[in-house]
Every structure is written in C-alpha cells, then in structure tokens.
Amino acid sequence: MGYVDDELSSQNISFPPAAALEEDGRTDLVKFAGQSVNTGPEAEAYASFIDGHLEGIADGATYADLGTPEREANGAVEAATASGASESEIAELEAKAAAITGQRNTLFKGETLRGLLLSAFAWSTVGRIAGIAAIAAFLAGGVMLLLVALGLRHHHKVATQPA
C-alpha cells in the first residue's frame, strides 16, 4: 500500500489475542486482536497499548524521571563501597540500583518504540492527505482543461462569425 505500511509489515509486530487484551483492560483494542501492525492507525493503537504497559513501570515515572534516582542509587553503591560497608549492605544497594536501571532501560525502549510507531502513524496520515490533495489537484486540472477547451471553442466560434 505504501512505504509506511511496508516498513511496519517488516517489523512483524502483532497485537495479543482478544483474551489477553481484555485481561489487561484494553477492550478499546479488541478490534485489533491478533492482527499484525501494518497501517498507520494500527501503529497508533499499538503505541497506546505500549503506553498502557509503560504506565505500570516505576509507578508511572518516565525514562527521564528515573535519571536522578538512578544516579543517586549508583552513587550510594559507590559511597557504601568506599566507606567499607558490609557486603550485604552493598549487595542490597546494588540490587536497588540494578532495579532502577532495569526500569529505566525498559522505559527507554518502550518510549522509543512508542515514538517510532506514532511517527509511522503521522507519516501515514500525511501520505493519506497528500493522496487526497493529489486527486483534488488532478480533478481541478481536468476542470481547468475542460474550461480551456470550451473557451477555445467559444473563441473559435466568435472569430469565424461574420460581423
């Protein structure tokens, strides 16, 4: 159908089955259940699906929100190590830092994929509008061609009539 659809098709992204969507409370997406993401509107819907999952990570924090806590957690590990804290205390701090880093990495990937899908939706919309504009331009060109032909015909009739 078009570049955007070809690119989306090549990614092999599919919606979960209807039962899984309903279990997640995403009844708004059931109409897409089991389908591959091949069109702009499907990309927008899947971006919404991802957003729902991202809200459940880190109590709704974003990748950017977790930057400071991640640095603080890693700093706490370094400080504990430098101060000679016990291995169990350091291990606990490392686990906390690793959890935040894991959440942040997941959010980064999810937010990036969501952004890419929304860009695909936007470009599919631009393409659709451009297609409609092209059809309108061809129709307007056809009308203008008809008017020119009628004008030339009229001019020829008027020019060949005796005065």
PyMOL commands that set and color helices and strands:
alter all, ss='L'
color gray80, all
select helices_A, chain A and resi 3-10+18-23+27-32+40-54+58-60+67-82+87-160
alter helices_A, ss='H'
color red, helices_A
deselect
rebuild
show_as cartoon
